[in-house]
Amino acid sequence: MPLVDHHNRHIDYLRVSVTDRCNLSCVYCKPRGKVRLLDHQGILRYEEILRLVGRAASLGISHVRVTGGEPLVRRGILPFIGRLCGIPGISDVSLTTNGVLLSGMAEGLRAAGITRLNISLDSLRPERFAEITGSDAWAAVWRGIEKAETCGFHPIKINMVPVKGVNDDEIADFARLTVERDLHVRFIEFMPIGAHDRWHSDACVPADEVRAVIEREFGPLEAAASHGVGPSRNHRVPGGKGVIGFISPITKHFCSTCRRLRLTADGKIRPCLLSDTEIDVKSPLRAGCEDGELERLLKFALEIKPERHFIAESGDQCFTRTMSKIGG
């Protein structure tokens, strides 16, 4: 039975950040040159993560998404995922990646138990990709996407964050990927997390504007089935093989159906992505706490999980943590 918070939301999904390190430096994720990385002792050990997930599973968590930073840069990630998939009660483990290392690790991920992937990609133009990410790795990412298709991952979700004046002229190009390929392209509104040197509300392209751009190019979209109970509102280009999703945390928040908790790489439970409230679990873990204490902290996270975020009331405030440290 899933955990239920004070707002009658069933919480069965834990996003687990395994590292704050990344081989890209995307402008909307972390201000370049301003992020201090955790040292070896600062991040949770795999054994600590597995223990916490085990207690969460005993309470009703059944879905886990592995995130970073970039999770594939952490040594030993494939054996860890194999152990994670084997925890009793965990029925689904997925992964979010930037795709740079994916082509060489896709087969290992499938063997470890991953069947679903989210791949972050914010430009289909190699030169612009380099401007956004600080890396010329676009070709490596595309090879990773093609390898994931070959390996049979499904769904393969491509996450694109449109930012005004940066990449919003590529919206139709991303939508076009779904015409001939069974890809799920999801347009996610730019959020005020960490990118203090880039964030302002006018940079966010509302989901309704994104949809309007796509429909001018392809005509009215058709409704498409949703996979799971995530926040994406799914549609399809008429006759298209893939899916187009809209995720609108800013303009049409989905707080009333939120089913998530987050575990940061440095051992904090974060009840809400868009709130800096966190609960320390690393200290109790390293102090040798009993399982009951971990369960108490997980339940406490539900008690303080807010009913909704307050971005509309906070103006252009940007939250302290970078996305690379929270775990997307």
C-alpha positions as CSV (number, residue, x, y, z in Angstrom):
1,M,0.0,0.0,0.0
2,P,1.5,3.4,-1.0
3,L,2.3,6.0,1.6
4,V,-0.4,8.7,1.9
5,D,0.4,12.3,2.9
6,H,-1.8,14.8,4.6
7,H,-3.2,16.0,1.3
8,N,-4.4,12.4,0.4
9,R,-1.6,12.0,-2.2
10,H,-0.3,8.5,-2.6
11,I,3.5,8.6,-2.5
12,D,5.1,5.6,-4.2
13,Y,8.0,7.2,-6.2
14,L,11.5,8.0,-5.0
15,R,14.0,9.9,-7.1
16,V,17.5,9.0,-6.0
17,S,20.5,11.2,-6.9
18,V,23.7,9.1,-6.8
19,T,26.1,12.0,-7.6
20,D,26.3,15.7,-8.0
21,R,29.0,15.4,-10.7
22,C,28.2,15.8,-14.4
23,N,30.2,15.7,-17.6
24,L,28.1,18.6,-19.0
25,S,27.6,22.1,-17.6
26,C,24.1,23.1,-18.9
27,V,23.3,26.7,-18.4
28,Y,19.8,26.1,-17.0
29,C,21.1,23.5,-14.5
30,K,24.1,25.1,-12.8
31,P,25.9,28.4,-13.1
32,R,29.3,27.7,-14.7
33,G,32.3,28.0,-12.4
34,K,30.1,28.5,-9.3
35,V,29.3,25.0,-8.1
36,R,31.4,23.3,-5.4
37,L,31.4,19.6,-5.8
38,L,30.9,17.2,-2.9
39,D,34.0,15.3,-1.8
40,H,34.0,11.5,-1.5
41,Q,32.7,11.5,2.1
42,G,30.0,14.0,1.2
43,I,27.9,11.7,-0.9
44,L,25.9,8.7,0.2
45,R,27.6,5.3,-0.3
46,Y,25.8,2.8,-2.4
47,E,25.1,0.6,0.7
48,E,23.5,3.6,2.4
49,I,21.2,4.3,-0.5
50,L,20.2,0.7,-0.8
51,R,19.4,0.5,2.9
52,L,17.2,3.6,2.7
53,V,15.5,2.4,-0.4
54,G,14.8,-0.9,1.3
55,R,13.1,0.9,4.2
56,A,11.2,3.1,1.8
57,A,10.0,0.0,-0.1
58,S,8.8,-1.6,3.1
59,L,6.6,1.5,3.6
60,G,5.1,1.5,0.1
61,I,7.6,3.0,-2.3
62,S,7.6,0.9,-5.5
63,H,9.1,3.1,-8.2
64,V,12.7,4.5,-8.2
65,R,14.4,6.8,-10.7
66,V,18.2,7.0,-10.6
67,T,19.4,10.5,-11.3
68,G,22.5,12.7,-10.8
69,G,24.3,15.0,-11.7
70,E,24.9,12.4,-14.4
71,P,24.5,9.0,-12.8
72,L,26.6,7.2,-15.4
73,V,29.8,9.0,-14.3
74,R,29.7,7.3,-10.9
75,R,32.0,4.3,-10.6
76,G,30.1,1.0,-10.0
77,I,26.8,2.3,-11.2
78,L,25.8,-0.9,-13.1
79,P,26.2,-3.3,-10.1
80,F,24.4,-0.8,-7.9
81,I,21.4,-0.6,-10.3
82,G,21.4,-4.4,-10.3
83,R,21.1,-4.5,-6.5
84,L,18.5,-1.7,-6.5
85,C,16.3,-3.7,-9.0
86,G,16.5,-6.6,-6.6
87,I,15.1,-4.9,-3.6
88,P,11.8,-6.6,-2.5
89,G,8.9,-4.2,-3.3
90,I,10.6,-2.2,-5.9
91,S,8.7,-3.0,-9.1
92,D,10.2,-0.3,-11.4
93,V,13.6,1.3,-11.7
94,S,14.3,3.9,-14.4
95,L,17.2,6.3,-15.1
96,T,17.7,9.9,-16.3
97,T,20.9,10.6,-18.2
98,N,22.4,13.2,-20.5
99,G,23.3,10.4,-22.9
100,V,27.0,11.2,-23.3
101,L,28.1,7.8,-22.0
102,L,24.9,5.9,-22.9
103,S,26.1,4.2,-26.1
104,G,28.8,2.3,-24.2
105,M,26.6,1.4,-21.2
106,A,23.1,0.8,-22.7
107,E,23.5,-3.0,-22.8
108,G,24.8,-3.1,-19.3
109,L,21.9,-1.0,-18.1
110,R,19.4,-3.4,-19.7
111,A,21.2,-6.4,-18.1
112,A,21.0,-4.6,-14.7
113,G,17.2,-4.3,-15.0
114,I,16.6,-0.8,-16.5
115,T,13.9,-0.8,-19.2
116,R,12.9,2.9,-19.3
117,L,15.2,5.9,-20.0
118,N,14.9,9.7,-19.8
119,I,17.5,11.4,-21.9
120,S,18.1,15.2,-21.5
121,L,18.7,17.0,-24.8
122,D,18.1,20.7,-25.4
123,S,19.3,21.2,-29.0
124,L,19.5,19.2,-32.2
125,R,22.2,21.5,-33.5
126,P,25.7,20.4,-32.4
127,E,27.1,24.0,-32.2
128,R,24.2,25.2,-30.1
129,F,24.4,22.0,-27.9
130,A,28.0,23.0,-27.2
131,E,26.9,26.5,-26.2
132,I,24.2,25.2,-23.9
133,T,26.2,22.4,-22.3
134,G,29.9,23.5,-22.6
135,S,30.7,20.3,-24.4
136,D,30.9,19.2,-28.1
137,A,29.4,15.8,-27.1
138,W,26.2,16.1,-29.3
139,A,27.2,13.2,-31.5
140,A,27.9,11.0,-28.5
141,V,24.4,11.7,-27.1
142,W,22.8,10.9,-30.5
143,R,24.7,7.6,-30.6
144,G,23.4,6.9,-27.2
145,I,19.8,7.5,-28.3
146,E,20.2,5.2,-31.3
147,K,21.8,2.5,-29.1
148,A,18.9,2.7,-26.6
149,E,16.5,2.2,-29.5
150,T,18.5,-0.9,-30.6
151,C,18.6,-2.3,-27.1
152,G,14.8,-2.1,-26.8
153,F,14.4,0.4,-24.1
154,H,10.8,1.7,-24.0
155,P,9.7,4.3,-23.6
156,I,12.7,6.4,-24.5
157,K,11.8,9.9,-23.3
158,I,13.7,12.9,-24.7
159,N,13.5,15.8,-22.2
160,M,13.8,19.2,-23.8
161,V,13.7,22.5,-21.8
162,P,12.7,25.4,-24.1
163,V,14.3,28.7,-23.0
164,K,13.4,31.9,-24.7
165,G,16.2,33.2,-26.9
166,V,18.2,30.1,-26.4
167,N,16.6,27.1,-28.1
168,D,12.9,27.9,-28.4
169,D,13.2,28.0,-32.2
170,E,13.8,24.3,-32.2
171,I,10.5,23.2,-30.7
172,A,9.0,22.0,-34.0
173,D,12.3,20.2,-34.8
174,F,12.0,18.2,-31.6
175,A,8.3,17.5,-32.2
176,R,9.3,16.2,-35.7
177,L,11.3,13.4,-34.0
178,T,8.1,11.7,-33.1
179,V,6.7,11.5,-36.6
180,E,8.8,8.6,-37.8
181,R,10.3,7.3,-34.5
182,D,8.7,5.8,-31.4
183,L,10.3,8.4,-29.1
184,H,8.6,10.4,-26.4
185,V,9.6,14.0,-26.6
186,R,8.7,16.0,-23.5
187,F,8.8,19.7,-23.3
188,I,9.5,20.8,-19.7
189,E,9.0,24.4,-18.6
190,F,12.2,26.1,-17.4
191,M,12.2,26.1,-13.6
192,P,13.9,28.5,-11.1
193,I,16.4,26.1,-9.6
194,G,20.0,26.9,-9.2
195,A,20.6,28.9,-12.4
196,H,20.8,32.3,-10.7
197,D,22.7,33.8,-13.6
198,R,20.1,32.7,-16.1
199,W,16.7,32.5,-14.4
200,H,14.0,35.0,-14.9
201,S,10.3,34.3,-15.4
202,D,10.4,35.7,-19.0
203,A,12.8,33.0,-20.0
204,C,10.2,30.3,-19.4
205,V,8.3,29.2,-22.5
206,P,4.8,28.2,-21.2
207,A,3.6,24.8,-22.3
208,D,0.6,26.3,-24.1
209,E,3.0,28.4,-26.3
210,V,5.0,25.3,-27.0
211,R,1.9,23.4,-28.1
212,A,0.8,26.4,-30.3
213,V,4.1,26.3,-32.1
214,I,3.8,22.6,-32.8
215,E,0.2,22.8,-34.0
216,R,1.1,25.6,-36.4
217,E,3.6,23.2,-37.9
218,F,1.7,19.9,-37.7
219,G,-2.0,20.7,-37.1
220,P,-4.1,19.9,-34.1
221,L,-2.5,17.3,-31.8
222,E,-4.3,14.1,-30.8
223,A,-4.6,12.9,-27.3
224,A,-2.2,10.0,-26.4
225,A,-2.2,7.5,-23.6
226,S,-0.1,8.3,-20.5
227,H,2.4,5.8,-19.2
228,G,2.2,5.6,-15.4
229,V,0.8,8.6,-13.4
230,G,3.5,11.1,-14.1
231,P,3.0,14.8,-14.8
232,S,3.2,14.7,-18.6
233,R,0.1,15.6,-20.6
234,N,0.6,13.4,-23.7
235,H,-0.4,14.0,-27.3
236,R,0.6,12.8,-30.7
237,V,1.1,14.4,-34.2
238,P,-1.6,12.9,-36.4
239,G,-0.1,9.7,-37.8
240,G,3.0,10.0,-35.7
241,K,4.7,7.0,-34.2
242,G,5.9,8.7,-31.0
243,V,4.5,10.9,-28.3
244,I,4.7,14.6,-27.4
245,G,4.4,15.4,-23.7
246,F,4.0,18.8,-21.9
247,I,5.2,19.2,-18.4
248,S,4.2,22.5,-16.9
249,P,5.4,23.0,-13.3
250,I,5.2,26.7,-13.6
251,T,2.0,27.6,-15.5
252,K,-0.2,24.6,-14.7
253,H,1.3,23.0,-11.7
254,F,0.5,19.4,-10.9
255,C,1.1,19.5,-7.2
256,S,-2.3,17.9,-6.4
257,T,-1.1,14.6,-8.0
258,C,2.5,14.7,-7.0
259,R,3.6,11.2,-5.9
260,R,7.4,11.8,-5.3
261,L,10.0,12.2,-2.7
262,R,13.7,12.9,-3.6
263,L,16.9,11.8,-2.1
264,T,19.8,14.1,-2.8
265,A,23.4,12.8,-3.4
266,D,24.5,14.2,0.0
267,G,21.8,12.4,1.9
268,K,18.8,14.8,2.2
269,I,15.2,13.8,1.7
270,R,13.5,16.6,-0.2
271,P,9.7,16.4,0.0
272,C,9.2,19.0,-2.8
273,L,11.4,19.9,-5.7
274,L,10.5,23.5,-5.6
275,S,11.1,24.0,-1.9
276,D,14.5,24.2,0.0
277,T,13.1,22.2,2.9
278,E,15.1,19.0,3.4
279,I,15.6,16.2,6.0
280,D,19.0,14.9,6.8
281,V,19.3,11.1,6.6
282,K,23.0,10.8,6.0
283,S,23.9,11.7,9.6
284,P,21.5,9.1,11.2
285,L,22.7,6.5,8.7
286,R,26.4,7.0,9.6
287,A,25.5,7.1,13.3
288,G,24.2,3.6,13.0
289,C,20.5,4.3,13.5
290,E,17.9,1.6,13.6
291,D,15.6,0.9,10.7
292,G,12.7,2.4,12.6
293,E,14.5,5.8,12.7
294,L,14.8,5.8,8.9
295,E,11.1,4.9,8.6
296,R,10.3,7.7,11.0
297,L,12.2,10.2,8.8
298,L,10.5,9.0,5.6
299,K,7.1,9.4,7.3
300,F,8.1,12.9,8.6
301,A,8.9,13.9,5.0
302,L,5.2,13.2,4.2
303,E,4.1,15.3,7.1
304,I,6.0,18.3,5.9
305,K,5.4,17.8,2.1
306,P,3.6,21.1,1.1
307,E,0.3,21.1,-0.7
308,R,1.8,23.1,-3.6
309,H,4.7,25.2,-4.6
310,F,4.6,29.0,-4.4
311,I,6.5,30.1,-7.5
312,A,3.8,32.5,-8.6
313,E,4.0,34.3,-5.2
314,S,7.8,34.4,-5.1
315,G,8.4,36.4,-8.3
316,D,11.8,35.8,-9.8
317,Q,13.3,34.1,-6.8
318,C,15.7,31.3,-7.7
319,F,16.0,28.4,-5.3
320,T,19.4,27.8,-3.7
321,R,20.2,24.2,-4.7
322,T,21.3,23.5,-8.3
323,M,19.4,20.8,-10.2
324,S,22.6,18.8,-10.3
325,K,22.6,18.6,-6.5
326,I,18.9,17.9,-6.1
327,G,18.7,15.2,-8.8
328,G,16.2,16.4,-11.4
